Amino acid sequence: MAVNEQVMDLVAVLDKEGFSVLAGEILMEIALGRESEFGEGDDASARIPIPDDEQLREAVKLLKLRLTEPARRLAEAENIAGELNGGGIVPIIFIDTNGEPVAKPAPVLEGVQARSTEAIDKLEEGLARLLVPRDGAA
């Protein structure tokens, strides 16, 4: 199954911005198709092609699942940890097997939550705009 131009444009942006693994996962999922909901027995795990006009919606759904939802849950976890800590800021830092931070921790400013959902909200708004047909588009 061919991947439509809108999905390829999204994949190119993700790849350029350092999200190559996520871009590859989107391409793979679109190419494989979605799991059939109607199969029985051996056909239960069969995949059916994703129609061209639904591919971008599926790609955005995957982006939310892999990118924005985990980021939102992390920000919420830091908020809860802060509340349990008497209102103090508690940044969550992931470390590798050597005890080194996996990524640079979020900046901690006095009286400000370590991570905010504001950037996540803006990203989700941008993703939603991708799904709105443009003027002159079919």
N, C-alpha and C positions, 0 to 999 in steps of 0.2 A: 504494500500500500504506500502510495506517495504521501509525503508530508506537505501540507499546504504552505504557501509563501508567508503567511502571517506567523505561523509557528516557526518557520525557518528564520524569520527576522528576530523573533523573540529569543531563539536559541543563539543567534549571533551576538545579541546584546549580552546575554548571560555569559557566553564564552569570553567576550571582550572584557567583561567586568570581573573575571576571575571565578565564575561559577560554572566551570567546564563540566564538572561531574554532574551537576544538576541539569545542565543543557543536554548532556548525553543521556541522562535518565529520561528526560522528556522525549527525545528522539526515539529511544528504544520503546517506551510505552506507546507512543503514537504508532510506531511501525508494527508493534505486536498486536495492537488492537485491544479492545476491552474484553473482559471475561464475560462469557455468555451467561445470562441469568436463567436460561430456559433449558439447559442441557440436563441430561440424566445419565447416570452411570459414568462410562468413560468420556462422554461428551460434556460432563459437568464442568470440566476445566478448559473447554474449548474457548478460543478467542475469536471475536468477530471484528472486522474492520471498523474503524471509527470514521463516520462520514466526514467529508471535507469540511462541511459547515459546522461541525461540532469539535474539530480538532483543537482550535484555539481555546475553547471553553475547557476542554480536558487538560490542556497544558497549564492554564491558569489555576485550575483545581489542584493540580500536582504541585505547582509553585506554592500555593497556600499551605498545602499539606506538609511540604518539606522545608519551607522557608519562614513564612510569616507566623504560622501557628506555633512552631517551637520557640520562636523569638518572643511571641506574646506570652507564652507559658513561663519562659525564663524571667521576663519582667515581672509577671504576676508573682512568681515564687520569691523574687527578691523583695517585693512589697510585703508579702506575708511574713518572710523572715525578719524584715525590719519591724513590723508590728509586734512580732513575738519577742523582739529584742528591745522592746520599750520605745520604739520609734526611731531607733538608730538605723543607719544605712548598713545593709548587709549585701555587698556584691558577691555574686556567685562566680567562682572562677573554676574553669575546667583545667585539669592537669593531665599530662601524659604519664606513661609508666615510669618515666625518670623523675617525676615530681616537678616538671617544668610546665608553666602555663601554656595551654594549647593556643590561645589567642590573647591579645592584649586585653586586660580587663577594662570594663567600662569606667570612665572617669568618675570619681566620687567627689562631689562638691558639697560643702557644708549645707545641710538642710535640704538637699535635693536628692531625689530618688536616683539610684545608680543607673537604672535603665528606665526609659520612658516608653510607653506604648504609642506615643505621638508619631514617631517615625514609621512604626509598623502600620498605623492607621493610614498614613500618607501612601505607603507602598500598596496597601490593599485598595485604596481609592484609585491609584494608578492602574492596578491590575483590572479593576472593574471598568475603567475607561477603555481598556483594550477591547472589551467585549461589546462596546456600544458602536453600532455601525456608523461609519464616517459618511459625511455628505457625499452623495454620488456613488456610494458603495452599494452593492446589491445585498 
